[in-house]
Amino acid sequence: MRTALSIPILLALATGCATTSKTEAAPAAEAPRATAPEKKFSMRTYYMAFLRRGPAWTKERTPEAVEAGKGHMANIERLAKCGKLVIAGPFDVPADAPPDALAGIFIFDVATREEALALSQQDPAVKAGRFAIEVLPWYGPTGLTYEGHVPPEPGASCTP
């Protein structure tokens, strides 16, 4: 009896597993995705100014050093607002670094090395001798920017 009941159940299960329902929907085709037009990668020349510790650099936070630092930061902000300075920032210089250690960089978006040098020499910390400047051409990606970059202000002056 047990075998007689098992055969119809097994046949029903096998038949059910072997057939598919015609009411099942076919998987929907994916809708085409809208894509932005591809931007062609290109490179161009920028001018990178290397700031080294200058002859008047000291570890001490003298009133002159603090004032030069404030002027340095105001200069960076002014040059960024007028659209000439793309990126600026310090290096993590160890305490035992040599007296002429690299201290930071400026990356300028200007036409010539001479313009980048002239803009660098306007910096109050450079004028005070706390930094010395070396400017080199640098080949980098067109449109160089960073997250949080504030665009230049129209009509902002690049002169102090």
Stockholm file with secondary structure:
# STOCKHOLM 1.0

chainA/1-160         MRTALSIPILLALATGCATTSKTEAAPAAEAPRATAPEKKFSMRTYYMAFLRRGPAWTKERTPEAVEAGKGHMANIERLAKCGKLVIAGPFDVPADAPPDALAGIFIFDVATREEALALSQQDPAVKAGRFAIEVLPWYGPTGLTYEGHVPPEPGASCTP
#=GR chainA/1-160 SS CHHHHHHHHHHHHHHHHHCCCTTSCCCCCCCCCCCCCCCCCCEEEEEEEEEEECTTCCSSCCHHHHHHHHHHHHHHHHHHHTTCEEEEEECCCCTTCCTTCEEEEEEECCSCHHHHHHHHHTCHHHHTTSEEEEEEEEEEETTCCCTTCCCCCTTCCCCC
#=GC SS_cons         CHHHHHHHHHHHHHHHHHCCCTTSCCCCCCCCCCCCCCCCCCEEEEEEEEEEECTTCCSSCCHHHHHHHHHHHHHHHHHHHTTCEEEEEECCCCTTCCTTCEEEEEEECCSCHHHHHHHHHTCHHHHTTSEEEEEEEEEEETTCCCTTCCCCCTTCCCCC
//
